[in-house]
């Protein structure tokens, strides 16, 4: 599938991408810095752990969940690396409040040069998915790096990222309040849409080549968010995927789109492209109107859930959810 890779999935270019327990954060000792009161903190992650010895003053982010967490916590960001073409209009997501930072478009971690990164003089790099330990070590030449914290995952949950940011920057109470508020939004969504609870969903792309890419794993960040809303990943997709987290099928397999709710992203940009698929008009969600069409500017709201994008996603899904029959 076009752009159906792990890193691309993380930033929303591969089927909205695609973590759950706050990765072990602990203080290696009980002695605080005399000058700042900062207590060193160790963050466990997929490649071991990273210790932050002093209070970070200059921070670089490489994924929207970290960016949004810092913005919500009023932590300044020196620079944000964003995926060109998939990071909102003018490389700004509409759900993220305006804030000061330098935007650096890039096309994958391996395209980031160490000298360019070092020029920002960061104290901390909040990276997320890096793809390999070699990339982690390469970026760590510049400053302490936090990759994915949850082992065997492509992305940490927005809760973990927000709470960990709170620990790093001494804003635990505010972080917990933010998480509690968004989780209440999810609970309110479920209460307001009883007909959607337990109903199936399919989450997919239509590629420029006319193939259909589908999320096939509940642990995919986008599917996890849909599950939190009360939906259930269509079991037919999991059967076809045979253990894969995402699956690419031919345009004839619209039977895999016969779910109660459809969340779809036409990579060509035109939702009308789905009309040409065999049997499209007879799909359950098409007949009821329970369909949501994403684009390059908003697909990451579901693919890279953040403390700000989750409420946005709830609003995005709400209209379609209301059309699901009892």
C-alpha distance (Angstrom), angle and dihedral (degrees) to the residues before:
residue distance angle dihedral
X1 . . .
X2 3.79 . .
X3 3.81 109.0 .
X4 3.80 88.4 -7.1
X5 3.80 94.2 146.5
X6 3.77 130.9 124.1
X7 3.82 98.8 -108.3
X8 3.80 91.2 41.9
X9 3.77 89.4 50.6
X10 3.74 90.1 53.2
X11 3.78 92.5 57.9
X12 3.77 94.6 40.7
X13 3.81 100.8 -99.2
X14 3.78 94.0 108.7
X15 3.73 108.5 57.2
X16 3.77 97.9 -50.1
X17 3.55 90.9 -63.8
X18 2.08 168.4 -80.3
X19 12.19 133.3 -88.7
X20 3.30 126.3 64.0
X21 3.81 109.4 -177.5
X22 3.79 115.2 56.4
X23 3.79 101.9 -98.5
X24 3.75 109.6 -110.2
X25 3.76 107.3 -76.3
X26 3.78 114.2 -178.3
X27 3.75 140.7 154.6
X28 3.82 112.8 -113.6
X29 3.79 90.6 -149.7
X30 3.78 141.4 6.9
X31 3.77 97.0 -119.7
X32 3.81 116.0 105.1
X33 3.76 125.3 -154.4
X34 3.80 108.3 -91.9
X35 3.80 92.7 -143.2
X36 3.81 102.0 47.9
X37 3.78 106.9 12.9
X38 3.81 88.1 -124.6
X39 3.77 114.0 150.4
X40 3.81 113.1 -149.1
X41 3.78 112.4 -111.3
X42 3.79 132.4 -160.2
X43 3.80 120.5 -148.1
X44 3.81 116.6 -159.1
X45 3.81 114.6 -143.9
X46 3.79 144.7 160.5
X47 3.81 93.6 -74.5
X48 3.80 97.3 43.5
X49 3.78 118.9 -84.5
X50 3.78 142.3 -44.8
X51 3.80 123.7 -144.1
X52 3.78 119.6 -151.0
X53 3.80 105.6 -156.2
X54 3.79 100.4 -178.6
X55 3.78 136.6 28.1
X56 3.83 109.0 -79.3
X57 3.78 111.7 -121.0
X58 3.81 100.1 168.3
X59 3.81 115.2 45.5
X60 3.79 132.1 -176.8
X61 3.81 121.1 -164.9
X62 3.80 128.2 -160.3
X63 3.80 102.3 -178.0
X64 3.78 133.6 48.8
X65 3.80 96.4 -123.2
X66 3.80 90.9 61.8
X67 3.80 92.1 42.4
X68 3.80 93.2 52.3
X69 3.80 92.7 45.2
X70 3.80 91.3 54.2
X71 3.80 92.9 45.5
X72 3.81 90.1 50.5
X73 3.81 90.1 49.8
X74 3.82 93.3 47.2
X75 3.80 92.3 -116.8
X76 3.84 113.3 151.0
X77 3.82 117.7 -119.1
X78 3.79 119.8 -151.7
X79 3.80 96.9 -165.3
X80 3.80 139.2 -3.1
X81 3.79 122.4 -153.8
X82 3.81 108.1 -149.2
X83 3.80 131.7 -178.5
X84 3.78 109.4 -105.8
X85 3.80 112.4 -114.9
X86 3.80 96.0 8.1
X87 3.78 103.4 66.0
X88 3.76 103.1 81.7
X89 3.78 132.3 -88.0
X90 3.81 109.5 -32.2
X91 3.82 87.0 -0.3
X92 3.80 92.3 -66.2
X93 3.80 122.8 114.3
X94 3.79 112.7 -135.6
X95 3.83 92.4 -134.0
X96 3.81 94.2 56.7
X97 3.83 114.3 86.2
X98 3.78 117.5 -121.6
X99 3.79 113.0 -87.3
X100 3.77 140.6 157.2
X101 3.81 119.2 -93.2
X102 3.76 140.7 116.8
X103 3.81 112.6 -99.6
X104 3.81 115.3 -141.5
X105 3.84 114.7 -173.3
X106 3.81 113.6 -149.9
X107 3.79 141.1 168.7
X108 3.79 102.9 -136.6
X109 3.78 136.9 -32.6
X110 3.79 93.5 -84.0
X111 3.81 88.7 63.0
X112 3.82 91.8 62.2
X113 3.77 111.4 100.8
X114 3.79 117.9 -145.1
X115 3.84 93.3 -134.9
X116 3.82 90.9 52.2
X117 3.79 91.6 49.1
X118 3.79 92.7 44.7
X119 3.82 90.3 53.7
X120 3.80 88.4 72.1
X121 3.83 88.5 58.6
X122 3.82 92.6 -140.6
X123 3.78 123.9 -168.5
X124 3.80 90.8 -161.9
X125 3.80 136.5 19.0
X126 3.81 116.1 -155.5
X127 3.77 100.7 -162.9
X128 3.80 115.5 156.1
X129 3.80 115.3 -168.2
X130 3.80 113.2 24.5
X131 3.79 102.6 164.9
X132 3.78 98.3 -132.9
X133 3.77 143.7 25.2
X134 3.80 88.5 -116.7
X135 3.80 89.8 63.7
X136 3.78 89.7 47.4
X137 3.81 91.1 52.8
X138 3.81 91.9 45.0
X139 3.80 93.7 54.5
X140 3.80 91.3 40.9
X141 3.80 87.9 67.8
X142 3.80 85.6 76.2
X143 3.82 103.7 41.9
X144 3.81 141.9 -34.7
X145 3.81 109.4 -55.7
X146 3.80 130.0 -153.3
X147 3.82 110.0 -157.2
X148 3.82 123.6 174.8
X149 3.79 106.2 -34.9
X150 3.80 98.6 -160.5
X151 3.80 111.5 75.1
X152 3.82 117.6 -123.2
X153 3.82 92.1 17.1
X154 3.80 134.4 110.6
X155 3.78 93.4 -147.9
X156 3.77 140.3 16.9
X157 3.77 119.5 -124.8
X158 3.79 117.6 -96.5
X159 3.81 87.5 -117.4
X160 3.80 92.8 56.9
X161 3.78 92.8 45.7
X162 3.80 93.4 48.8
X163 3.80 94.4 46.0
X164 3.80 92.8 45.0
X165 3.80 90.7 50.2
X166 3.79 87.1 51.9
X167 3.81 90.5 53.7
X168 3.79 93.8 47.7
X169 3.79 95.2 48.9
X170 3.80 98.5 36.3
X171 3.80 95.0 -110.4
X172 3.79 100.6 116.0
X173 3.79 96.3 139.7
X174 3.78 93.8 50.5
X175 3.80 91.1 46.3
X176 3.79 91.8 51.6
X177 3.80 90.2 48.1
X178 3.81 90.5 52.3
X179 3.80 92.0 50.4
X180 3.79 92.3 46.6
X181 3.79 91.0 50.7
X182 3.79 94.9 52.0
X183 3.80 92.8 44.0
X184 3.81 87.2 54.1
X185 3.81 88.2 52.8
X186 3.82 88.4 55.3
X187 3.80 91.5 48.6
X188 3.80 90.2 49.4
X189 3.82 90.2 50.9
X190 3.79 90.9 53.6
X191 3.78 92.2 48.7
X192 3.80 91.8 48.5
X193 3.82 93.9 49.7
X194 3.81 107.4 44.2
X195 3.81 92.7 156.6
X196 3.80 90.2 62.3
X197 3.79 95.8 55.8
X198 3.79 111.7 111.6
X199 3.81 92.4 2.7
X200 3.80 120.8 136.0
X201 3.78 125.7 -108.6
X202 3.79 137.1 -170.0
X203 3.77 120.1 -154.5
X204 3.77 114.4 -163.5
X205 3.78 155.3 142.4
X206 3.76 131.9 -129.2
X207 3.78 106.0 -143.8
X208 3.77 126.0 -145.2
X209 3.82 86.4 -108.8
X210 3.80 91.4 59.4
X211 3.79 97.3 -106.8
X212 3.78 125.9 130.4
X213 3.79 120.9 -127.1
X214 3.79 117.6 -162.7
X215 3.79 136.7 -170.7
X216 3.80 105.9 -121.6
X217 3.80 104.1 175.6
X218 3.80 128.4 73.1
X219 3.81 88.2 -145.6
X220 3.79 92.2 63.7
X221 3.83 105.5 110.4
X222 3.79 93.0 -120.3
X223 3.80 93.9 46.9
X224 3.79 90.9 46.1
X225 3.79 90.2 56.2
X226 3.80 91.8 48.3
X227 3.79 89.1 49.8
X228 3.79 90.2 51.8
X229 3.81 87.0 55.7
X230 3.80 88.5 58.1
X231 3.80 101.1 -99.3
X232 3.81 126.0 127.4
X233 3.80 124.8 -136.7
X234 3.80 107.7 -113.5
X235 3.84 105.8 -100.2
X236 3.83 91.1 -144.4
X237 3.79 89.3 68.9
X238 3.79 93.2 51.9
X239 3.80 90.1 51.2
X240 3.80 92.1 54.1
X241 3.80 93.4 43.5
X242 3.83 93.3 56.4
X243 3.77 94.6 -156.6
X244 3.79 98.9 -32.6
X245 3.79 116.7 128.6
X246 3.80 90.8 -137.6
X247 3.75 131.7 17.7
X248 3.80 134.6 -158.1
X249 3.82 117.7 -148.2
X250 3.79 137.4 172.1
X251 3.79 123.1 -91.3
X252 3.80 89.5 -105.8
X253 3.81 91.5 68.8
X254 3.78 95.7 82.5
X255 3.79 86.8 133.1
X256 3.81 83.5 82.5
X257 3.79 87.3 61.5
X258 3.79 94.0 56.7
X259 3.81 93.0 106.5
X260 3.79 129.8 128.3
X261 3.81 90.5 -110.1
X262 3.79 129.7 27.8
X263 3.79 124.5 -160.7
X264 3.79 107.5 -174.9
X265 3.76 139.3 175.2
X266 3.82 118.9 -161.1
X267 3.78 104.0 -156.8
X268 3.79 89.5 -156.0
X269 3.78 87.4 60.6
X270 3.82 99.5 -121.5
X271 3.83 118.5 103.6
X272 3.80 88.4 -161.1
X273 3.81 86.8 75.1
X274 3.80 87.6 79.5
X275 3.82 90.2 62.4
X276 3.80 89.4 73.7
X277 3.81 93.8 58.5
X278 3.83 114.5 106.9
X279 3.79 111.0 -100.1
X280 3.79 93.6 2.8
X281 3.82 95.4 133.8
X282 3.81 90.8 55.0
X283 3.80 96.5 55.0
X284 3.81 114.1 119.7
X285 3.82 96.9 -121.9
X286 3.79 92.6 42.9
X287 3.79 91.2 56.3
X288 3.80 93.3 46.5
X289 3.79 94.8 41.1
X290 3.81 93.0 -120.7
X291 3.79 93.7 140.0
X292 3.80 131.3 122.0
X293 3.80 121.6 -164.4
X294 3.79 118.5 -157.7
X295 3.79 130.6 -165.4
X296 3.79 137.5 -161.3
X297 3.79 91.8 -84.8
X298 3.79 99.1 54.2
X299 3.83 107.2 22.6
X300 3.79 90.9 94.3
X301 3.79 90.4 63.1
X302 3.81 86.8 78.6
X303 3.78 98.7 23.0
X304 3.79 95.0 54.3
X305 3.81 104.7 26.7
X306 3.79 114.3 -156.7
X307 3.78 137.3 174.6
X308 3.82 86.8 -94.8
X309 3.80 101.9 34.7
X310 3.81 96.1 54.0
X311 3.84 94.3 67.1
X312 3.81 87.9 44.2
X313 3.82 89.4 51.8
X314 3.79 91.9 50.3
X315 3.79 89.2 56.5
X316 3.80 89.8 45.5
X317 3.81 92.4 55.0
X318 3.81 97.7 37.0
X319 3.82 99.1 83.2
X320 3.79 92.8 51.2
X321 3.81 92.2 43.2
X322 3.79 89.7 56.5
X323 3.81 89.5 60.1
X324 3.79 95.6 56.9
X325 3.81 107.0 109.5
X326 3.77 120.5 -127.9
